[in-house]
């Protein structure tokens, strides 16, 4: 993200079975969001 922190889960990303399992076991889930930069100068 622009602030170099974790972001809330985007609405377009579904919750995965692994995420559900981890949350059920008491783990936290963190999302990272990246933006591709143009490599042409």
PDB file of N, H, CA, C and O in Angstrom:
ATOM      1  N   UNK A   1       0.840  -1.187   0.000  1.00  0.00           N
ATOM      2  CA  UNK A   1       0.000   0.000   0.000  1.00  0.00           C
ATOM      3  C   UNK A   1       0.875   1.237   0.000  1.00  0.00           C
ATOM      4  O   UNK A   1       2.083   1.157   0.224  1.00  0.00           O
ATOM      5  N   UNK A   2       0.275   2.354  -0.246  1.00  0.00           N
ATOM      6  H   UNK A   2      -0.706   2.419  -0.428  1.00  0.00           H
ATOM      7  CA  UNK A   2       1.024   3.611  -0.289  1.00  0.00           C
ATOM      8  C   UNK A   2       1.621   3.956   1.069  1.00  0.00           C
ATOM      9  O   UNK A   2       2.626   4.663   1.143  1.00  0.00           O
ATOM     10  N   UNK A   3       1.014   3.464   2.139  1.00  0.00           N
ATOM     11  H   UNK A   3       0.198   2.889   2.079  1.00  0.00           H
ATOM     12  CA  UNK A   3       1.503   3.762   3.485  1.00  0.00           C
ATOM     13  C   UNK A   3       2.428   2.682   4.015  1.00  0.00           C
ATOM     14  O   UNK A   3       2.855   2.746   5.168  1.00  0.00           O
ATOM     15  N   UNK A   4       2.746   1.687   3.190  1.00  0.00           N
ATOM     16  H   UNK A   4       2.400   1.635   2.254  1.00  0.00           H
ATOM     17  CA  UNK A   4       3.635   0.581   3.556  1.00  0.00           C
ATOM     18  C   UNK A   4       3.133  -0.183   4.778  1.00  0.00           C
ATOM     19  O   UNK A   4       3.919  -0.604   5.627  1.00  0.00           O
ATOM     20  N   UNK A   5       1.819  -0.357   4.854  1.00  0.00           N
ATOM     21  H   UNK A   5       1.181  -0.016   4.164  1.00  0.00           H
ATOM     22  CA  UNK A   5       1.206  -1.126   5.931  1.00  0.00           C
ATOM     23  C   UNK A   5       0.280  -2.161   5.321  1.00  0.00           C
ATOM     24  O   UNK A   5       0.114  -2.222   4.102  1.00  0.00           O
ATOM     25  N   UNK A   6      -0.319  -2.970   6.171  1.00  0.00           N
ATOM     26  H   UNK A   6      -0.184  -2.921   7.160  1.00  0.00           H
ATOM     27  CA  UNK A   6      -1.288  -3.949   5.700  1.00  0.00           C
ATOM     28  C   UNK A   6      -2.589  -3.241   5.352  1.00  0.00           C
ATOM     29  O   UNK A   6      -2.883  -2.172   5.886  1.00  0.00           O
ATOM     30  N   UNK A   7      -3.362  -3.838   4.460  1.00  0.00           N
ATOM     31  H   UNK A   7      -3.122  -4.707   4.026  1.00  0.00           H
ATOM     32  CA  UNK A   7      -4.647  -3.272   4.060  1.00  0.00           C
ATOM     33  C   UNK A   7      -5.759  -4.241   4.446  1.00  0.00           C
ATOM     34  O   UNK A   7      -5.512  -5.427   4.662  1.00  0.00           O
ATOM     35  N   UNK A   8      -6.980  -3.728   4.530  1.00  0.00           N
ATOM     36  H   UNK A   8      -7.180  -2.765   4.355  1.00  0.00           H
ATOM     37  CA  UNK A   8      -8.116  -4.605   4.765  1.00  0.00           C
ATOM     38  C   UNK A   8      -8.341  -5.448   3.522  1.00  0.00           C
ATOM     39  O   UNK A   8      -7.998  -5.036   2.414  1.00  0.00           O
ATOM     40  N   UNK A   9      -8.918  -6.627   3.708  1.00  0.00           N
ATOM     41  H   UNK A   9      -9.197  -6.961   4.608  1.00  0.00           H
ATOM     42  CA  UNK A   9      -9.146  -7.527   2.579  1.00  0.00           C
ATOM     43  C   UNK A   9      -9.996  -6.825   1.534  1.00  0.00           C
ATOM     44  O   UNK A   9     -11.089  -6.348   1.841  1.00  0.00           O
ATOM     45  N   UNK A  10      -9.501  -6.757   0.291  1.00  0.00           N
ATOM     46  H   UNK A  10      -8.614  -7.144   0.042  1.00  0.00           H
ATOM     47  CA  UNK A  10     -10.292  -6.145  -0.777  1.00  0.00           C
ATOM     48  C   UNK A  10     -11.596  -6.916  -0.987  1.00  0.00           C
ATOM     49  O   UNK A  10     -11.623  -8.140  -0.855  1.00  0.00           O
ATOM     50  N   UNK A  11     -12.665  -6.210  -1.310  1.00  0.00           N
ATOM     51  H   UNK A  11     -12.643  -5.216  -1.417  1.00  0.00           H
ATOM     52  CA  UNK A  11     -13.969  -6.853  -1.490  1.00  0.00           C
ATOM     53  C   UNK A  11     -13.947  -7.834  -2.651  1.00  0.00           C
ATOM     54  O   UNK A  11     -14.743  -8.773  -2.673  1.00  0.00           O
ATOM     55  N   UNK A  12     -13.055  -7.640  -3.616  1.00  0.00           N
ATOM     56  H   UNK A  12     -12.409  -6.878  -3.598  1.00  0.00           H
ATOM     57  CA  UNK A  12     -13.002  -8.522  -4.782  1.00  0.00           C
ATOM     58  C   UNK A  12     -12.241  -9.820  -4.503  1.00  0.00           C
ATOM     59  O   UNK A  12     -12.281 -10.745  -5.313  1.00  0.00           O
ATOM     60  N   UNK A  13     -11.544  -9.894  -3.355  1.00  0.00           N
ATOM     61  H   UNK A  13     -11.512  -9.142  -2.697  1.00  0.00           H
ATOM     62  CA  UNK A  13     -10.792 -11.115  -3.050  1.00  0.00           C
ATOM     63  C   UNK A  13     -11.617 -12.011  -2.134  1.00  0.00           C
ATOM     64  O   UNK A  13     -11.975 -11.607  -1.027  1.00  0.00           O
ATOM     65  N   UNK A  14     -11.919 -13.222  -2.587  1.00  0.00           N
ATOM     66  H   UNK A  14     -11.629 -13.550  -3.486  1.00  0.00           H
ATOM     67  CA  UNK A  14     -12.696 -14.134  -1.738  1.00  0.00           C
ATOM     68  C   UNK A  14     -11.858 -14.644  -0.562  1.00  0.00           C
ATOM     69  O   UNK A  14     -10.630 -14.703  -0.632  1.00  0.00           O
ATOM     70  N   UNK A  15     -12.541 -15.004   0.502  1.00  0.00           N
ATOM     71  H   UNK A  15     -13.539 -14.955   0.560  1.00  0.00           H
ATOM     72  CA  UNK A  15     -11.872 -15.614   1.651  1.00  0.00           C
ATOM     73  C   UNK A  15     -11.536 -17.053   1.267  1.00  0.00           C
ATOM     74  O   UNK A  15     -12.406 -17.800   0.820  1.00  0.00           O
ATOM     75  N   UNK A  16     -10.279 -17.435   1.441  1.00  0.00           N
ATOM     76  H   UNK A  16      -9.573 -16.828   1.804  1.00  0.00           H
ATOM     77  CA  UNK A  16      -9.856 -18.785   1.061  1.00  0.00           C
ATOM     78  C   UNK A  16     -10.118 -19.773   2.195  1.00  0.00           C
ATOM     79  O   UNK A  16     -10.325 -19.379   3.342  1.00  0.00           O
ATOM     80  N   UNK A  17     -10.105 -21.048   1.860  1.00  0.00           N
ATOM     81  H   UNK A  17      -9.937 -21.369   0.928  1.00  0.00           H
ATOM     82  CA  UNK A  17     -10.305 -22.075   2.896  1.00  0.00           C
ATOM     83  C   UNK A  17      -9.152 -22.057   3.891  1.00  0.00           C
ATOM     84  O   UNK A  17      -9.349 -22.356   5.069  1.00  0.00           O
ATOM     85  N   UNK A  18      -7.961 -21.713   3.437  1.00  0.00           N
ATOM     86  H   UNK A  18      -7.801 -21.470   2.481  1.00  0.00           H
ATOM     87  CA  UNK A  18      -6.804 -21.644   4.324  1.00  0.00           C
ATOM     88  C   UNK A  18      -6.951 -20.480   5.305  1.00  0.00           C
ATOM     89  O   UNK A  18      -6.603 -20.589   6.481  1.00  0.00           O
ATOM     90  N   UNK A  19      -7.475 -19.367   4.794  1.00  0.00           N
ATOM     91  H   UNK A  19      -7.758 -19.278   3.839  1.00  0.00           H
ATOM     92  CA  UNK A  19      -7.714 -18.201   5.637  1.00  0.00           C
ATOM     93  C   UNK A  19      -8.774 -18.519   6.694  1.00  0.00           C
ATOM     94  O   UNK A  19      -8.608 -18.184   7.867  1.00  0.00           O
ATOM     95  N   UNK A  20      -9.860 -19.163   6.274  1.00  0.00           N
ATOM     96  H   UNK A  20      -9.996 -19.436   5.322  1.00  0.00           H
ATOM     97  CA  UNK A  20     -10.919 -19.546   7.219  1.00  0.00           C
ATOM     98  C   UNK A  20     -10.365 -20.449   8.307  1.00  0.00           C
ATOM     99  O   UNK A  20     -10.676 -20.282   9.486  1.00  0.00           O
ATOM    100  N   UNK A  21      -9.540 -21.408   7.903  1.00  0.00           N
ATOM    101  H   UNK A  21      -9.287 -21.544   6.945  1.00  0.00           H
ATOM    102  CA  UNK A  21      -8.960 -22.346   8.868  1.00  0.00           C
ATOM    103  C   UNK A  21      -8.056 -21.611   9.848  1.00  0.00           C
ATOM    104  O   UNK A  21      -8.129 -21.836  11.056  1.00  0.00           O
ATOM    105  N   UNK A  22      -7.210 -20.738   9.333  1.00  0.00           N
ATOM    106  H   UNK A  22      -7.150 -20.555   8.352  1.00  0.00           H
ATOM    107  CA  UNK A  22      -6.298 -19.989  10.196  1.00  0.00           C
ATOM    108  C   UNK A  22      -7.031 -19.110  11.191  1.00  0.00           C
ATOM    109  O   UNK A  22      -6.672 -19.060  12.367  1.00  0.00           O
ATOM    110  N   UNK A  23      -8.053 -18.420  10.725  1.00  0.00           N
ATOM    111  H   UNK A  23      -8.345 -18.461   9.770  1.00  0.00           H
ATOM    112  CA  UNK A  23      -8.845 -17.572  11.614  1.00  0.00           C
ATOM    113  C   UNK A  23      -9.531 -18.430  12.669  1.00  0.00           C
ATOM    114  O   UNK A  23      -9.603 -18.050  13.838  1.00  0.00           O
ATOM    115  N   UNK A  24     -10.031 -19.580  12.255  1.00  0.00           N
ATOM    116  H   UNK A  24      -9.973 -19.889  11.306  1.00  0.00           H
ATOM    117  CA  UNK A  24     -10.663 -20.498  13.191  1.00  0.00           C
ATOM    118  C   UNK A  24      -9.711 -20.993  14.269  1.00  0.00           C
ATOM    119  O   UNK A  24     -10.129 -21.318  15.380  1.00  0.00           O
ATOM    120  N   UNK A  25      -8.425 -21.046  13.931  1.00  0.00           N
ATOM    121  H   UNK A  25      -8.085 -20.781  13.028  1.00  0.00           H
ATOM    122  CA  UNK A  25      -7.405 -21.474  14.892  1.00  0.00           C
ATOM    123  C   UNK A  25      -6.848 -20.307  15.711  1.00  0.00           C
ATOM    124  O   UNK A  25      -5.950 -20.484  16.533  1.00  0.00           O
ATOM    125  N   UNK A  26      -7.394 -19.114  15.473  1.00  0.00           N
ATOM    126  H   UNK A  26      -8.124 -18.970  14.804  1.00  0.00           H
ATOM    127  CA  UNK A  26      -6.974 -17.946  16.247  1.00  0.00           C
ATOM    128  C   UNK A  26      -5.867 -17.118  15.628  1.00  0.00           C
ATOM    129  O   UNK A  26      -5.328 -16.222  16.278  1.00  0.00           O
ATOM    130  N   UNK A  27      -5.517 -17.403  14.377  1.00  0.00           N
ATOM    131  H   UNK A  27      -5.954 -18.131  13.849  1.00  0.00           H
ATOM    132  CA  UNK A  27      -4.462 -16.642  13.703  1.00  0.00           C
ATOM    133  C   UNK A  27      -5.037 -15.379  13.077  1.00  0.00           C
ATOM    134  O   UNK A  27      -6.227 -15.310  12.768  1.00  0.00           O
ATOM    135  N   UNK A  28      -4.179 -14.387  12.895  1.00  0.00           N
ATOM    136  H   UNK A  28      -3.212 -14.444  13.146  1.00  0.00           H
ATOM    137  CA  UNK A  28      -4.575 -13.174  12.201  1.00  0.00           C
ATOM    138  C   UNK A  28      -4.227 -13.323  10.727  1.00  0.00           C
ATOM    139  O   UNK A  28      -3.300 -14.048  10.366  1.00  0.00           O
ATOM    140  N   UNK A  29      -4.969 -12.639   9.892  1.00  0.00           N
ATOM    141  H   UNK A  29      -5.722 -12.050  10.184  1.00  0.00           H
ATOM    142  CA  UNK A  29      -4.721 -12.654   8.451  1.00  0.00           C
ATOM    143  C   UNK A  29      -4.423 -11.226   8.020  1.00  0.00           C
ATOM    144  O   UNK A  29      -5.143 -10.296   8.384  1.00  0.00           O
ATOM    145  N   UNK A  30      -3.364 -11.058   7.248  1.00  0.00           N
ATOM    146  H   UNK A  30      -2.779 -11.814   6.952  1.00  0.00           H
ATOM    147  CA  UNK A  30      -2.958  -9.740   6.783  1.00  0.00           C
ATOM    148  C   UNK A  30      -2.924  -9.735   5.264  1.00  0.00           C
ATOM    149  O   UNK A  30      -2.476 -10.699   4.643  1.00  0.00           O
ATOM    150  N   UNK A  31      -3.392  -8.660   4.674  1.00  0.00           N
ATOM    151  H   UNK A  31      -3.756  -7.877   5.179  1.00  0.00           H
ATOM    152  CA  UNK A  31      -3.367  -8.513   3.224  1.00  0.00           C
ATOM    153  C   UNK A  31      -2.342  -7.459   2.842  1.00  0.00           C
ATOM    154  O   UNK A  31      -2.184  -6.443   3.518  1.00  0.00           O
ATOM    155  N   UNK A  32      -1.658  -7.722   1.752  1.00  0.00           N
ATOM    156  H   UNK A  32      -1.787  -8.547   1.202  1.00  0.00           H
ATOM    157  CA  UNK A  32      -0.735  -6.764   1.155  1.00  0.00           C
ATOM    158  C   UNK A  32      -1.265  -6.430  -0.229  1.00  0.00           C
ATOM    159  O   UNK A  32      -1.754  -7.309  -0.939  1.00  0.00           O
ATOM    160  N   UNK A  33      -1.172  -5.187  -0.607  1.00  0.00           N
ATOM    161  H   UNK A  33      -0.775  -4.473  -0.031  1.00  0.00           H
ATOM    162  CA  UNK A  33      -1.655  -4.777  -1.920  1.00  0.00           C
ATOM    163  C   UNK A  33      -0.528  -4.035  -2.616  1.00  0.00           C
ATOM    164  O   UNK A  33       0.020  -3.070  -2.083  1.00  0.00           O
ATOM    165  N   UNK A  34      -0.190  -4.495  -3.806  1.00  0.00           N
ATOM    166  H   UNK A  34      -0.635  -5.279  -4.239  1.00  0.00           H
ATOM    167  CA  UNK A  34       0.911  -3.907  -4.562  1.00  0.00           C
ATOM    168  C   UNK A  34       0.388  -3.264  -5.831  1.00  0.00           C
ATOM    169  O   UNK A  34      -0.644  -3.666  -6.369  1.00  0.00           O
ATOM    170  N   UNK A  35       1.105  -2.270  -6.298  1.00  0.00           N
ATOM    171  H   UNK A  35       1.943  -1.943  -5.861  1.00  0.00           H
ATOM    172  CA  UNK A  35       0.768  -1.623  -7.560  1.00  0.00           C
ATOM    173  C   UNK A  35       1.986  -1.727  -8.462  1.00  0.00           C
ATOM    174  O   UNK A  35       3.098  -1.357  -8.083  1.00  0.00           O
ATOM    175  N   UNK A  36       1.753  -2.233  -9.654  1.00  0.00           N
ATOM    176  H   UNK A  36       0.850  -2.534  -9.961  1.00  0.00           H
ATOM    177  CA  UNK A  36       2.842  -2.386 -10.614  1.00  0.00           C
ATOM    178  C   UNK A  36       3.301  -1.005 -11.079  1.00  0.00           C
ATOM    179  O   UNK A  36       2.490  -0.132 -11.389  1.00  0.00           O
ATOM    180  N   UNK A  37       4.610  -0.833 -11.119  1.00  0.00           N
ATOM    181  H   UNK A  37       5.269  -1.542 -10.867  1.00  0.00           H
ATOM    182  CA  UNK A  37       5.169   0.437 -11.583  1.00  0.00           C
ATOM    183  C   UNK A  37       5.641   0.261 -13.015  1.00  0.00           C
ATOM    184  O   UNK A  37       6.127  -0.805 -13.391  1.00  0.00           O
ATOM    185  N   UNK A  38       5.499   1.288 -13.794  1.00  0.00           N
ATOM    186  H   UNK A  38       5.104   2.154 -13.488  1.00  0.00           H
ATOM    187  CA  UNK A  38       5.956   1.270 -15.174  1.00  0.00           C
ATOM    188  C   UNK A  38       7.478   1.211 -15.185  1.00  0.00           C
ATOM    189  O   UNK A  38       8.138   2.047 -14.568  1.00  0.00           O
ATOM    190  N   UNK A  39       8.034   0.233 -15.879  1.00  0.00           N
ATOM    191  H   UNK A  39       7.498  -0.446 -16.380  1.00  0.00           H
ATOM    192  CA  UNK A  39       9.489   0.069 -15.893  1.00  0.00           C
ATOM    193  C   UNK A  39      10.161   0.900 -16.979  1.00  0.00           C
ATOM    194  O   UNK A  39      11.388   0.916 -17.070  1.00  0.00           O
ATOM    195  N   UNK A  40       9.382   1.583 -17.796  1.00  0.00           N
ATOM    196  H   UNK A  40       8.385   1.570 -17.722  1.00  0.00           H
ATOM    197  CA  UNK A  40       9.957   2.413 -18.863  1.00  0.00           C
ATOM    198  C   UNK A  40      10.291   3.796 -18.325  1.00  0.00           C
ATOM    199  O   UNK A  40       9.482   4.422 -17.641  1.00  0.00           O
ATOM    200  N   UNK A  41      11.504   4.266 -18.646  1.00  0.00           N
ATOM    201  H   UNK A  41      12.161   3.757 -19.202  1.00  0.00           H
ATOM    202  CA  UNK A  41      11.913   5.591 -18.150  1.00  0.00           C
ATOM    203  C   UNK A  41      11.936   6.593 -19.264  1.00  0.00           C
ATOM    204  O   UNK A  41      12.256   7.760 -19.039  1.00  0.00           O
TER     205      UNK A  41
END
